[in-house]
Amino acid sequence: MSDKVENKEWQNREVGALWLNVNQSSGDKYLTGQINGEKVIMFKNKYKEENPKAPDFRVYKQKDPEAPAKSESAKEEPKDSFEEDDLI
């Protein structure tokens, strides 16, 4: 009986789920899924070694594939971008 109660508690606390993906061309690993109904993508922080207080991973909202494309300067990788290998 306690297993059912514990399972229900975990179900009530769940906010989302993530799946491991591998980029077929580069072999880089990343996670995708949903958190609180929002589609997200997560990458390992490749600048972690430079700053030990930096987060290990970053989570981003996924882009809407039907949204209009942004300018080339907006498409550039952010300064605190992340390495996708050795995610887990």
HELIX and SHEET records of a PDB file:
HELIX    1   1 SER A    2  ARG A   13  1                                  12    
HELIX    2   2 LYS A   48  GLU A   50  5                                   3    
HELIX    3   3 GLU A   72  LYS A   75  1                                   4    
SHEET    1   A 4 GLY A  16  VAL A  22  0                                        
SHEET    2   A 4 LYS A  29  ILE A  35 -1                                        
SHEET    3   A 4 GLU A  38  LYS A  44 -1                                        
SHEET    4   A 4 PHE A  57  LYS A  61 -1                                        
END                                                                             
